[in-house]
Amino acid sequence: MYETLEKLKKDIGDRNTIHFGGTSSTKLYEIKRLAITQYLFYYNNHILYQGFGDLKDFFRPYIEAIICANSDAAEKSTLFWDMEFANEKYSVECIDLDITTKFISTKDLSALVNTYHVKRLNADAHQVTFLAEAFKNLCHSIVTAKTYGLWQSSFSALSNIVLLLNLVDLDEDSKEIIATSVEELLSDNIIASVFFSTGWPDFRRSLRELSKLCSSLAFHVNFELVHQIIDGENFFEYAVNVHFNSLRHLIEQFISKDEETTDKIQVLIDATEDFQKKIILLRLFFQQIIGDTIQQKYKHILSDNFAQLPIGAIYDFTFSGWLTPDQNSIKEFLNGILELNRKEVAGMHSYPDPIESKLECAYLLYIIDKISDISALKELSEERPHLQFLLDSESFDYSQVDFSNYMWENFARHEKYLNCFITHKDAIIPKIQKRIEKGEANETEKRILYGFLLSGDEVWKI
C-alpha cells in the first residue's frame, strides 16, 4: 500500500503523464481495494477495533491517499503536445469519510491536510449530509451515554469530523444540524468539563477546528452555557494550554455585546480572586465589555499590574488599545527579564524559555513605541541578533538577518527599520538567494527580496 501511495504521489505531481478517465488518482483504487476489504471484515463481523494501533497503521496509507488525491495538484491539467487534458480530484465517498474519522488522530489528519494543501474535499451534497448527520449522532451518543471510548476516542473521532466539515461546503440545513449538536454537546456540564480539559489527545487541534467551524454557524445567545464551561474544574489549566484566540472566538459565539452581558461579565471577573484567573477571564471577555467606566476600571488594573501579566495578555491588551504601561511598570518588566536571566545562569532552566519570550515581547513593544528605551537589556545582547540590532542598528552585522524568522519580519514591517535593511541589502541579498536556490525560502523572504531589496534592473539579473 505504501509503495502504491508513492506511485500515486508521483502521478499527481507529474504534469507530463496523460491520465485517462480524467483523474491522476488511478493508483488510489489499488489501495482502496485492500483498505475496504479490511474495513468490511471488521464491520460485518462486529469486531471491536478501538484501541488497536495496528489498524491505524494499516489505514494510514489509504487515508493519506485520499487527502493527496484531493490536493490542488490532483486537478491540475496535463499537456500532451498542444493538447490540454483536465484532471479531477478523487471523489470522496461516505465509507472514505468513515474510515478517516476513525483510524487517524486529528493531529496527523491535520498534518496531511497541510502537507497536501487541501482547501476543499471533492464531496457532493450526499457526503456533506452524511458528515453532518455523523456529527449529530456522535454528539448525541456522547451526551446520552457519557462514555468516551478508550483514550477518549469518541472525542478524537468527533474532532476528525469537525476537521472534515471545515473542508466541505455546508448548506443551511447542515449548518443548523451542526449548530444544534454543538449546543447540545457543550450544554452538558459533564461533557463540557471533559472537552475543556487537557486529559485527552488532540485537545488543542480540536479546539482550533471547532472554533473555525463555529464561525460559519449561527447560535443562540447563552451566557449560562459559557458560565458552565468556565466553571469546569480543569478550565483554567486548559485555557493556558490551547490557542487562546480560538478559545475566545468559540466563547464569543454564545454571548452578545450589550449592557446585560457586560454586567454578567463584571460579576464573573470581580468574583474571581486569583489574579491570573481574573486575567484569563478578562482576556476572554474584554472585547464584549461596553461602557467607559467599567473599561477604565479594568484598564487601570492592567496598567498597575503590567509586569505580572502573561505575555499573551500583554499582546492582547496592548494591540487592542487596552494597555499602555507607565515607565515604572516598564522598568519593573525589564528588571524582571534581567532577574530571570540571573536564575538561568545559576542553573534554573525551564522550557519554553521564558527569557526569550519576554525579550520578544520587549522587542515588539519597543518597535511600536510602547517602550522608549531598552538599553537596560544591553548585558543580554551577546548572541541575540534581534537585541543587537535594536540597540545599535548602525554598527549591526546585517549578515545575521534572517527573514525566515518571524521577528525579523516584524522589524521589516516598520518603515524605519525596513530602510535599514535596504541600506545594507548587499549583506542580506546573498543569503536569501541561496535559500531560494535550495527551495527553502518562504513567501515573506521572496516578497522582501523582490519587493524592497532589489531594484527593477536587479530583479531581471536574478
Secondary structure, DSSP 4 states (H G I P E B T S, - for coil): -HHHHHHHHHHHH-TTS--TTSBS-TTHHHHHHHHHHHHHHHHHTT---TT-HHHHHHHHHHHHHHHHTTSGGGG--EEETTEEE--B-----HHHHHHHHHSS-HHHHHHHHHHTT-------HHHHHHHHHHHHHHHHHHHHH----GGGHHHHHHHHHHHHHTTS---HHHHHHHHHHHHHHHHSHHHHHHHTSSSSTTHHHHHHHHHHHHTTS-----HHHHHHHHTSTTHHHHHTTS-HHHHHHHHHTT---SHHHHHHHHHHHHT--SHHHHHHHHHHHGGG---HHHHHHHHHHHHHTGGGS-HHHHHHHHHTTS----HHHHHHHHHHHHHHHHHHHTT---SS-HHHHHHHHHHHHHHTTSSS--GGGGGG-TT-HHHHHHH-SSS--GGG--TTSHHHHHHHTSHHHHHHHHHTHHHHHHHHHHHHHTT---HHHHHHIIIIIS-HHHHTT-
